């Protein structure tokens, strides 16, 4: 069964450093997403990406965040200057369609900011 | 997105059927009903989705009320591996908000 692959599985970084989280969505999917889950809290939507541009972003997705699809397979989330409160699990997801198809999630990257 | 209401937790015995309810009284005509689950220390996993008719797949069945204001996820024979948080989420079929809005879901406990 096709999978969404995320790397690394765990990233530790110092406050103020830039991090890039990587995702390889399912190859025939067109919609790509990032979510995060702070320990013990709900899964929160960050951003959706379609046709090489952001289609929607939440209030969490401020100027320190950016997304990119640098080639035909990778989808990245960059956090420019990490803060302690950015520590969370970050999940990438993809879908072939909006709404009328399921979303496939990756197993996540645990980001720890120290 | 329209709001959904689920019980905080449910408990069932292994090898018995489980019926997980979800109320969505403000659902719109174009909203799909999605179910996801999250096993401990894992990412959300797609379970099933539907619009109006009942749906079956290898993981579960989805029973949708005739007025679409509620739905029930049915696990026909629960195993210990089905212990997870189950989320009922409404999603439009296009245009407007795109991200899934996760609530607290139902924490399903399976007793051996």
Interface residues (C-beta under 8 A of the other chain):
Chain A: X31 X33 X35 X42 X43 X44 X45 X46 X47 X48 X50 X55 X56 X58 X89 X91 X93 X97 X98 X99 X100 X101 X102 X103 X104 X105 X106 X107 X108
Chain B: X30 X31 X32 X34 X36 X38 X42 X43 X44 X45 X46 X48 X49 X51 X87 X91 X92 X93 X94 X97 X98 X99 X100 X101 X102 X103 X104
